[in-house]
């Protein structure tokens, strides 16, 4: 069973979307032990014992968005929302690892995600704003 199917159909984590089913579009991106991974090309058994984080686990509390989610809301970083969970999971991993990521680095990192509704401008703007906020909160402005 694919990890995407296990997450969606067994665990009910339907925020993990399946687009291309070939690992190309990025909609199914989750984090496995903190690293972005395509759940549509990962067998569930391969993730046994690993820490799996889906978009459902991104917010720090049920009534509060993560800084990245908040930046997406503020900067209109989504349109239809289909690709958004995978993009959020990738960007969350990037910004945790590299809060000083620059706009060109963010654009390069997003090159593995396909979004049909946006020109990525608002997504990048949101990621840059979230990175800035992360740096400020860590005292590395």
Helices and strands as residue ranges (DSSP letters): H 3-5, I 6-10, E 29-32, E 35-38, G 39-41, G 44-47, E 52-53, G 55-57, H 67-74, H 84-97, H 103-109, G 110-112, H 121-138
